[in-house]
Amino acid sequence: MSQLDLALEAEISTRHLSFVETGRAQPSRRMILTLADRLEIPMRERNVLLVAGGYAPVFPERGLEAPEMREAWDVIDVVLKGHLPYPAFAVDRRWNILASNRASPRMYDGVAEELLTPPVNALRLTLHPQGMAPRILNLEEWRGNILSRVRAQIAATADEALAELYAELRAYGGDDGPPTGEGRPIIPFRLMSEAGPLSFLTTTMVFDSPLDVTLSELIIECFFPADAETRERMRVMAADG
């Protein structure tokens, strides 16, 4: 977004915006929040900007075990259970799995035990050579998809822990370029299972209009069968317990 576009969005002059950017003008709390909103800055970083501007943080950061989070957990539980017999899980901002439905562990066959020791990291579990990677049929394509998403997160948050995770994922080897999709409109997740090859399309769910930092960073990933064969194999696997 250009300076002119941002000024128009924030309903201020470009001159005043320039003064704010160069430190010649002290922005109000409302101005900081307005600019952060127009720039789509994550909620955690909005608190950082407020503190840097001399103001108290606006958005609380509750622990997931807090009583106020009970309603959110009820929603997560409904989504995860309602998505059966297909896998779904909820992760935090660093991709640690917070909850999953009972279909998800069926994808972990052959994974090293240490990768399943809490906190389980979804990306490490997926790309580690002793994780799911050997059974991912389109590994390079899916690896590119994952690394692309993590790069975007790091650019938006400057999270050092995410940057360390990204470096670890790259160290596993393979191409780290952006996914091409090979002409398809969406990249499937293709995995060899005990029942045969599975192909999934994934969606990401987030809470609308969150007012808590932790909740704003929580993501629910749902896997949908990409073909009739996967749909039938998942049905049989679910029936087998």
Helices and strands as residue ranges (DSSP letters): H 3-10, H 14-22, H 29-38, H 43-52, G 67-69, H 70-82, E 88-91, E 97-100, G 104-107, G 113-116, H 122-127, G 133-135, H 139-157, H 160-171, G 181-183, E 189-193, E 196-205, H 213-217, E 219-225, H 228-239
